[in-house]
Amino acid sequence: MDPTMSLAFEAGSGVSPTALRTTVQLIASGVILLVFAWAMLAIFNAYKEERASLMSATWSALKVMVILAVLFFAVFR
């Protein structure tokens, strides 16, 4: 975004584009981390209640971590 567009955006919305981007990134990060924690707890509870084997729980946790990394890459690039 060039300086003219940035100034026009700030004049129209009252917020600078960088502040808005930072706010959206922080909110998205919080939601992503909450979903990640929920998924990891679900995997742990399934293992604890013997609904999933150790191998299955490990693979599921690995998949969730890869998805977490991809989502953070998409949010912060």
C-alpha positions as CSV (number, residue, x, y, z in Angstrom):
1,M,0.0,0.0,0.0
2,D,1.5,3.3,-1.0
3,P,1.5,6.4,1.3
4,T,-1.5,8.0,-0.5
5,M,-3.7,4.9,-0.1
6,S,-2.6,4.6,3.5
7,L,-3.5,8.2,4.3
8,A,-6.8,7.8,2.6
9,F,-7.6,4.6,4.5
10,E,-6.7,6.3,7.8
11,A,-8.8,9.4,7.0
12,G,-11.8,7.2,6.1
13,S,-11.6,4.7,8.9
14,G,-9.8,6.6,11.6
15,V,-7.3,3.8,12.1
16,S,-3.9,3.3,10.5
17,P,-3.6,0.2,8.3
18,T,-0.7,-1.2,10.4
19,A,-2.7,-0.9,13.6
20,L,-5.7,-2.6,12.0
21,R,-3.4,-5.4,10.6
22,T,-1.8,-5.9,14.0
23,T,-5.2,-6.1,15.7
24,V,-6.5,-8.6,13.3
25,Q,-3.4,-10.7,13.6
26,L,-3.6,-10.8,17.4
27,I,-7.3,-11.7,17.3
28,A,-6.7,-14.5,14.7
29,S,-3.7,-15.8,16.8
30,G,-5.8,-16.0,19.9
31,V,-8.6,-17.9,18.1
32,I,-6.0,-20.2,16.5
33,L,-4.4,-20.9,19.8
34,L,-7.7,-21.6,21.5
35,V,-8.7,-24.1,18.8
36,F,-5.3,-25.7,19.0
37,A,-5.6,-26.1,22.8
38,W,-9.1,-27.6,22.4
39,A,-7.8,-30.1,19.8
40,M,-4.9,-31.1,21.9
41,L,-7.1,-31.6,24.9
42,A,-9.5,-33.7,22.9
43,I,-6.6,-35.9,21.7
44,F,-5.2,-36.3,25.2
45,N,-8.6,-37.2,26.6
46,A,-9.2,-39.7,23.8
47,Y,-5.8,-41.3,24.7
48,K,-6.5,-41.2,28.4
49,E,-9.9,-42.8,28.0
50,E,-8.3,-45.5,25.7
51,R,-10.4,-44.4,22.7
52,A,-7.1,-43.8,20.8
53,S,-3.8,-45.7,20.7
54,L,-0.5,-44.0,21.4
55,M,0.4,-44.0,17.7
56,S,-3.0,-42.6,16.7
57,A,-2.8,-39.8,19.4
58,T,0.8,-39.0,18.3
59,W,-0.1,-38.7,14.6
60,S,-3.2,-36.6,15.4
61,A,-1.1,-34.3,17.6
62,L,1.4,-34.0,14.8
63,K,-1.3,-33.2,12.2
64,V,-2.7,-30.5,14.5
65,M,0.8,-28.9,15.0
66,V,1.3,-28.8,11.2
67,I,-2.0,-27.2,10.7
68,L,-1.1,-24.7,13.5
69,A,2.1,-23.8,11.7
70,V,0.4,-23.3,8.4
71,L,-2.2,-21.1,9.9
72,F,0.3,-19.0,11.7
73,F,2.3,-18.7,8.5
74,A,-0.8,-17.5,6.6
75,V,-1.7,-15.0,9.3
76,F,1.7,-13.5,9.7
77,R,3.1,-13.5,6.2
